[in-house]
Each structure stands twice: as structure tokens, then as C-alpha cells.
Amino acid sequence: MSFNSFGRVFRFSTWGESHGPAIGAVVDGCPPGLALSEADIQPWLDKRRPGSSRFTTQRREPDQARILSGVFEGRTTGTPISLMIDNVDQRPKDYAEVATGYRPGHADYAYDAKYSLRDWRGGGRSSARETASRVAAGGIARLVVPEVSIQGYVVEIGGDPIDRGSFDTDQIASNPFFCPDAAAATRWEALVDGTRADGSSLGAIVECIVSGVPAGWGAPLYAKLDAELASAMMSINAVKGVEIGSGFASARLRGEDNADEMRAGGKFLANHSGGIAGGISTGQDIVVRVAFKPTSSILKPLQTVDRDGSETKISTKGRHDPCVGIRGVPVVEAMMALVLADQKLLHRAQCG
């Protein structure tokens, strides 16, 4: 059995491989009557598009999404919405060495162990190329939750964090790192350039804050909003950790310090819970942090084994992100929108 779908009521499935002719998504459960065109999806794909700066992969993909079904006269019909994005800059020959040797840290070995075959052209389905389909689907999900505002940004690259005291929302769209701290963005330029020149890669932490979610979305136990968000974020390629609210820091606090005290009128004095309590939104901002590991495909030679089990070394050629977390920002935002759209419709189905 293969799992390529996510969601309960608002559900999407992605398809395609990194170096196949195209990738895409099918979105099902979208309410009818929403105004939708390719122009509603394209701005989010442009945020994720490769080759947009020297700090990302130099693969040149326009990432133009086409709507093939589910829309008539500019509005959703309530039937499945099929999206397709052509791959126009494939270079499978760059991965000839990967066909026989496993990249350490990548999914090569695990895929082979499970399926006894794998698409070695850039990793096939395990490539971050698949996330473009999620971003396209997320563009539709945003139309289902127009009342919320979703803002993602990078707060740390290679162990170098931003200065929270210098946080400036206007800076996020002003630099190639989606960074809210101008000084940190300047430091990161040299950091990422140096790492790429050295043939290596860096990890990053992406933070996402959502305002406008009313109290009541989510459900206790097996459909908790925070559990759904954690699952969504962990499904993103290269993600190895997720925090909600204060996250791991809350384990180092006393009860009275971690409590989000309340006052009349639904006012909270803190938000350690990240806007979610008991799996249900509280009306506060939802705060999620997502940890991306360093890109596994690097030029530095690494010890590995081939399909015959013989020891060898591998150096991955091709065009890769020196820090995959940078382009992870629009992917995190998309998964946030997809979860919230699903949870809104679930809440409406049960509670009206």
C-alpha cells in the first residue's frame, strides 16, 4: 500500500517524480463556488521556485501550474481539482553515480530496502521537487480559510539564529532567505556561499505564525490540531523536528511559568501553548517551528555502499540547495493552509 494523500475532508494527493515529465496534485473536498484561477496559485509557487537566487538550486523550472479539472467559469465545482506542473529542466545524467551508490542521509537505501527498486533520477518521489505540488494545493487551501493570515520565515541557518529584538516583518520579503532580521540575512549570505563553495550544506529552522484562527478548530484525542500540524510538517522532505508554541523549552519551565493565564474577554497573558490546547485552537496565534536537516546531496565525498553491499565513496553532482530550509518556507506555509482548511471543514461538519 502506498500513501500519497493527506487530509480528511479537504484532501489532496500528489503525483509525479523529480525528473519525470510532470508533477501535480489532485485536490478533493474543496467547497464549490470559490473563485479560482491559475493566478491564485502562481504567487505561492513563485516563492518556492528554484533558481530564484544564488542561495538555492540552479535548476531552472518556471513552475507554471495548470488547472485541468474542477473549475468552471472561474469557480470551483466541488469536484476534484487536478493540477499539473511541467518539469522542463531535468538532467538525469547528473545522477548516474547515484544509480548504484546510496547517498548517506538520503532516502536511497530506505527506498531500495522497501521496494527493491527506486527512481534514482534525483530521488524520484523522495526529492524535494514533490513539494511544488503541495504548494500548488496550498494555494487552493488558502481560499478556503480567507480569515486567517499565514506567515513563515527562517529564524536560523547553520546554527546562527536571528536576533528577536531586531524582528522586522517587512524584511521577510526583502531578502532571499525569508529572514525577518536584516543583519542575520547579511551574515547568512557569507555563510551559505562559503558552505556551497566547500561542497557541503546547512540546516535551518523555519517558524510559521498564523493569526485569525478562531477558538474551536481541531478535536480531542485523534484529530488534534497540533497533531495534524506535526504530521503535516514532518511529511515535508528533510524535516526532522517540529515544535508547537514553546515546544521543548516548556519542559524546562515550572507549571506557573508555562501556564497561559487568562483574563476577562478571552484575553491571554502568554502563548506557551502555541494557540492550541487539548488539540483545539484557543483563538491565539498558532506558532510552529520546523527543523530542516542539511541537504543530503553534497559534493563532499562520503563513505557509503552500493547495491551489492560493497563499500565505496560517493559525491553527488547536480544542482542542489545548499540549504533546503530556505525554500522550505512556502512549503511550511502550504501545509499549514492545507491542515487549517481541513480542520475548518471538519469543525463546520460537526458543529455547524
Buried (B, 14 or more C-beta within 10 A) or exposed (E): EEEEEBBBBBBBBBBBBBBBEBBBBBBBBBBEEBEBEBEBBBEBBBBBBBBBBEBBBEBEBBBBBBBEEBBEEEBBBBEBBBBBBBBEBBEBEBBEBBBBBBBBBBBBBEBBEEEEEBBBBBBBBBBBBBBBBBBBBBBBBBBBBEEBEBBBBBBBBBEEEBEEEEBEEEBBEEBBBBBBBBEBBEBBBEBBEEBBEEEBBBBBBBBBBBBBBEEBBBBEEEBBBBBBBBBBBEEBBBBEBBBBBBBEEBEEEEEEEBBBEEEEEEEBEBBBBBBBBEBBBBBBBBBBBBBBBBBBBBBEEBEBBBEEEEEBEBBBBBBBBBBBBBBBBBBBBBBBBBBBBBBBBBBEEEEE
